[in-house]
């Protein structure tokens, strides 16, 4: 069950990530034979072709893999560079695709780091409050 977004929630990071994951899940469930996307040029799709420059030779399969990779990064964290290199060697990735993925991973890593620090601070504040009012055990 999906709740309707209020205008204020529309710009929230959490909802944007959920919309993206939902769109990629829908894409993944719809595309039964991803290999059929190989060598299909982006020129036929105005939205996708606007993402590439004149020198790029990307195809729809490359974008399909890129979107799935970003979804995995959101759900499971940024993967190690060695696994990324093996994946890129096995498929056609354009320079712009790689740049988009690197930018996303850079910012996601930064966001995860900040959220981790904020989580620690919230936990410390909670622990300190419990100490101040005399609740909670020693090991908490």
BALUMMAR-446195 format. One record per residue (C-alpha): residue number from 0; x, y negated, z. Coordinates in steps of 0.2 Angstrom, whole numbers. Layout:
BEGIN
ATOM   seq    east   north      up
ATOM   NUM       X       Y       Z
...
# end
This chain:
BEGIN
ATOM   seq    east   north      up
ATOM     0       0       0       0
ATOM     1       7     -17      -5
ATOM     2       2     -33       3
ATOM     3      -1     -49      -6
ATOM     4      12     -61      -5
ATOM     5       8     -79       1
ATOM     6      16     -93      -8
ATOM     7      29     -95       6
ATOM     8      34     -77       5
ATOM     9      36     -77     -14
ATOM    10      54     -84     -12
ATOM    11      60     -73       2
ATOM    12      75     -62      -2
ATOM    13      66     -47       5
ATOM    14      52     -49      -6
ATOM    15      63     -52     -21
ATOM    16      73     -37     -18
ATOM    17      57     -27     -16
ATOM    18      50     -33     -33
ATOM    19      66     -29     -41
ATOM    20      67     -12     -34
ATOM    21      49      -9     -39
ATOM    22      52     -15     -57
ATOM    23      67      -3     -58
ATOM    24      58      11     -51
ATOM    25      44       8     -63
ATOM    26      56       7     -77
ATOM    27      64      23     -71
ATOM    28      48      33     -70
ATOM    29      42      26     -87
ATOM    30      58      30     -97
ATOM    31      58      49     -98
ATOM    32      73      50    -111
ATOM    33      85      37    -107
ATOM    34      97      43    -120
ATOM    35      85      37    -133
ATOM    36      90      19    -128
ATOM    37     108      22    -134
ATOM    38     112      11    -148
ATOM    39      96       2    -148
ATOM    40     101     -16    -150
ATOM    41      94     -30    -138
ATOM    42      90     -41    -153
ATOM    43      72     -35    -154
ATOM    44      68     -40    -136
ATOM    45      69     -59    -133
ATOM    46      71     -58    -114
ATOM    47      85     -45    -115
ATOM    48      94     -53    -130
ATOM    49      95     -70    -121
ATOM    50     106     -61    -108
ATOM    51     120     -57    -120
ATOM    52     132     -68    -130
ATOM    53     135     -68    -148
ATOM    54     150     -57    -146
ATOM    55     142     -44    -134
ATOM    56     138     -27    -142
ATOM    57     127     -20    -127
ATOM    58     113      -9    -130
ATOM    59      97      -6    -120
ATOM    60     105      10    -112
ATOM    61     119      -1    -105
ATOM    62     106     -13     -97
ATOM    63      96       2     -91
ATOM    64     111       9     -82
ATOM    65     116      -8     -75
ATOM    66      99     -11     -68
ATOM    67      99       6     -59
ATOM    68     116       3     -53
ATOM    69     111     -13     -45
ATOM    70      96      -5     -37
ATOM    71     107       8     -29
ATOM    72     119      -6     -23
ATOM    73     104     -14     -14
ATOM    74      97       2      -7
ATOM    75     113      11      -2
ATOM    76     127      -3      -2
ATOM    77     140      -8     -14
ATOM    78     149       8     -20
ATOM    79     168      10     -21
ATOM    80     177       3     -36
ATOM    81     184      20     -42
ATOM    82     166      27     -44
ATOM    83     161      11     -54
ATOM    84     176      13     -66
ATOM    85     172      31     -70
ATOM    86     154      27     -73
ATOM    87     159      12     -85
ATOM    88     171      23     -94
ATOM    89     157      35     -98
ATOM    90     145      22    -106
ATOM    91     146       6    -116
ATOM    92     147      -9    -104
ATOM    93     149     -26    -111
ATOM    94     160     -39    -103
ATOM    95     144     -49     -98
ATOM    96     136     -34     -91
ATOM    97     152     -31     -80
ATOM    98     152     -49     -75
ATOM    99     134     -49     -69
ATOM   100     137     -33     -59
ATOM   101     153     -40     -51
ATOM   102     144     -56     -47
ATOM   103     130     -46     -39
ATOM   104     141     -35     -29
ATOM   105     151     -50     -23
ATOM   106     136     -59     -17
ATOM   107     128     -43     -10
ATOM   108     144     -39       0
ATOM   109     144     -57       7
ATOM   110     126     -56      12
ATOM   111     128     -39      20
ATOM   112     143     -46      30
ATOM   113     133     -61      36
ATOM   114     118     -51      40
ATOM   115     129     -39      50
ATOM   116     136     -53      60
ATOM   117     119     -61      63
ATOM   118     113     -44      69
ATOM   119     127     -42      81
ATOM   120     124     -60      88
ATOM   121     105     -56      90
ATOM   122     110     -39      99
ATOM   123     122     -49     111
ATOM   124     109     -62     114
ATOM   125      96     -49     119
ATOM   126     109     -40     130
ATOM   127     114     -56     139
ATOM   128      95     -60     142
ATOM   129      92     -43     149
ATOM   130     107     -46     161
ATOM   131     101     -63     166
ATOM   132      84     -57     171
ATOM   133      91     -41     178
ATOM   134      83     -28     167
ATOM   135      92     -14     157
ATOM   136     106      -2     162
ATOM   137     124      -4     162
ATOM   138     127       5     146
ATOM   139     115      -6     135
# end
